[in-house]
Amino acid sequence: MTYTIGFLGTGNIAADMARALNGSGHKILVSQRNAKTAAALAAAMPEVTIAPNETVVANADILFLCLLARTAAQVLPGLPFRADQTVISVMVDMPLARLRSLCAPATDIVLTIPLPPIAQGGCPLPVFPDCPALHRLFGDRNLILPQPSETALNAHLAASAICATLLDQMMTTADWLAAFTGDDDAAQAYVAAMIRGYLSDRPRPGALPAALRGLSTEGGLNATLRAAMAPAKDSLRNGLDGFRPRLGLPLGPEP
């Protein structure tokens, strides 16, 4: 089954999702916001058409909202949403209750968190409430994770912020390595491939603690460096807890 899929907002994440749909047979409408990105998508993908916001909303069977929250509050009112369309928000700081008001009469409204790897596949997609359309569009190549509540979905938003921290640590390690080898590219390739080897697109239950146990030989290099960096775990947890007020997460004991 093919759909007309609309994107309001054409930034990096919208572009990555559109590229993930390349060749799937769907008609894709992208808004004029971020004209350079929209033009690049239309030039690279024959199924992409650039259209005004009103046209995108009026014609989309499945509509992705990829705007900043403050922009959405200005743009969404008055657009021709329909009761028979699915609206999928990838926005931070835009609660579901607020979206239901802004997108009426549409009622099939969900929240999800795509990351840039969705363009190639292997991206985890937490979603609340569960969304059959998301499974149909992306489930073959990505891990769909239905959540029991909006709070649980928002906690995934906080957890997704670890990506930059992990990549920064990997870059620090690669830079340190390159000081000995003299080859920045090879050092980065080694670190990236090394970490990738411990990961899977669809990890088994317990995969992370099992991998960590395998690297915890007493006196080993991994265990020694982990112990040296143990104080950073408190900084990480404090940083994650700092998102609680913004994301509407309960204040209280640590999970």
SVG drawing of the C-alpha trace seen along z (x, -y; Angstrom):
<svg xmlns="http://www.w3.org/2000/svg" viewBox="-12 -32 65 44">
<polyline fill="none" stroke="black" stroke-width="0.4" points="0.0,0.0 1.3,-3.4 0.6,-6.7 1.0,-10.4 3.4,-11.4 3.8,-15.0 6.6,-16.8 6.0,-20.1 9.5,-21.5 12.4,-20.2 15.4,-20.1 17.9,-17.4 15.7,-14.9 12.9,-15.3 15.4,-14.9 16.7,-11.7 13.2,-10.3 12.4,-11.2 15.6,-9.5 14.7,-6.4 11.5,-6.3 13.4,-6.7 12.2,-4.1 9.3,-2.8 6.6,-4.0 5.1,-6.7 4.4,-10.2 6.3,-12.7 5.3,-16.3 7.8,-18.6 7.1,-22.1 9.0,-25.1 10.6,-25.8 14.3,-25.3 14.2,-25.8 17.7,-24.5 17.1,-21.1 13.7,-20.8 15.3,-21.6 18.0,-19.0 15.5,-16.3 13.3,-17.2 16.4,-17.1 17.6,-13.7 14.2,-11.9 11.6,-12.0 8.8,-11.2 9.4,-14.4 7.4,-17.5 7.8,-20.9 4.5,-22.5 3.0,-25.2 2.1,-24.1 -1.7,-24.1 -1.1,-21.7 1.1,-19.4 -1.5,-19.1 -4.5,-18.9 -3.1,-16.0 -1.1,-13.9 -2.3,-10.6 0.5,-10.5 1.9,-13.9 5.2,-14.3 5.6,-17.5 9.3,-18.4 9.1,-22.0 10.5,-23.7 7.8,-23.9 7.5,-27.7 7.2,-27.6 4.6,-24.9 2.4,-27.0 2.4,-29.7 2.2,-27.6 -0.3,-24.8 -3.4,-26.8 -5.7,-27.1 -4.1,-24.4 -6.5,-22.0 -6.0,-18.9 -8.3,-16.0 -10.0,-13.4 -8.8,-10.6 -5.0,-11.3 -2.2,-10.2 -0.1,-12.9 3.3,-12.0 5.3,-14.5 9.0,-14.4 9.1,-17.7 10.6,-18.4 8.6,-20.5 5.3,-19.8 3.0,-17.7 0.4,-15.4 -2.5,-17.3 -1.3,-20.5 -1.0,-18.8 -4.5,-17.5 -5.7,-21.0 -3.5,-22.4 -4.2,-19.6 -8.0,-19.1 -10.0,-17.5 -7.1,-14.9 -7.2,-12.5 -4.6,-9.8 -1.7,-11.8 1.5,-10.1 5.0,-11.1 8.3,-9.5 12.0,-10.2 13.8,-9.6 17.6,-9.9 19.8,-10.5 20.7,-6.8 17.1,-6.3 18.3,-7.3 20.3,-4.0 18.2,-1.9 19.0,-0.6 17.4,-3.5 15.4,-2.9 12.0,-4.5 10.2,-4.9 6.6,-5.8 3.5,-6.8 0.8,-5.8 1.7,-2.8 1.3,-3.7 0.6,-1.1 1.7,-3.6 5.1,-4.0 5.6,-0.2 4.6,0.0 6.9,-2.9 10.0,-2.1 9.6,1.2 11.4,3.4 14.7,1.7 14.3,0.0 13.5,1.1 10.0,-0.3 9.6,-0.5 6.0,-1.2 5.9,-3.0 3.2,-2.8 3.0,-6.5 4.0,-10.0 6.3,-10.1 8.1,-7.0 8.4,-8.5 9.9,-11.7 12.4,-9.8 13.7,-8.4 14.1,-12.0 16.4,-12.6 18.3,-9.4 18.8,-10.2 21.0,-13.2 23.7,-10.7 24.6,-10.4 26.7,-13.6 28.5,-12.7 29.4,-9.2 30.6,-10.5 32.6,-13.2 34.3,-10.5 35.0,-8.4 36.5,-11.5 38.7,-12.1 39.9,-8.5 40.5,-8.7 42.5,-11.9 44.6,-10.4 45.3,-7.3 46.1,-9.5 48.8,-11.2 50.7,-7.9 49.8,-6.7 49.7,-10.0 46.5,-9.0 43.3,-10.8 41.1,-9.0 42.3,-5.5 42.1,-6.2 38.5,-7.4 37.7,-4.3 39.2,-2.0 37.3,-3.5 34.0,-3.6 34.3,0.0 35.4,1.2 32.3,-0.1 30.0,0.9 31.2,4.5 29.5,4.6 26.2,3.3 23.3,4.7 20.4,3.1 18.0,5.3 19.9,6.2 18.8,9.2 17.5,8.7 20.5,8.3 22.9,7.6 24.4,4.5 25.2,5.9 26.5,9.1 28.9,7.1 30.0,5.1 30.6,8.2 32.8,9.5 35.0,6.4 35.2,6.5 38.2,8.8 39.8,7.6 43.1,5.8 42.3,5.6 42.7,2.4 38.9,2.0 38.2,2.5 41.0,0.1 39.8,-2.7 36.2,-2.2 37.3,-2.6 39.2,-5.7 36.1,-7.3 33.6,-6.1 33.1,-9.6 31.7,-10.7 28.6,-8.4 27.4,-10.9 27.8,-13.8 25.8,-11.8 23.0,-11.0 22.8,-14.6 22.7,-15.8 19.9,-13.4 18.0,-14.5 18.4,-18.1 15.9,-17.3 13.1,-16.3 11.4,-19.7 11.7,-20.4 10.3,-17.0 7.7,-16.7 9.4,-13.8 8.6,-13.1 10.9,-14.8 12.0,-12.4 14.1,-9.4 16.5,-8.2 15.1,-5.3"/>
</svg>
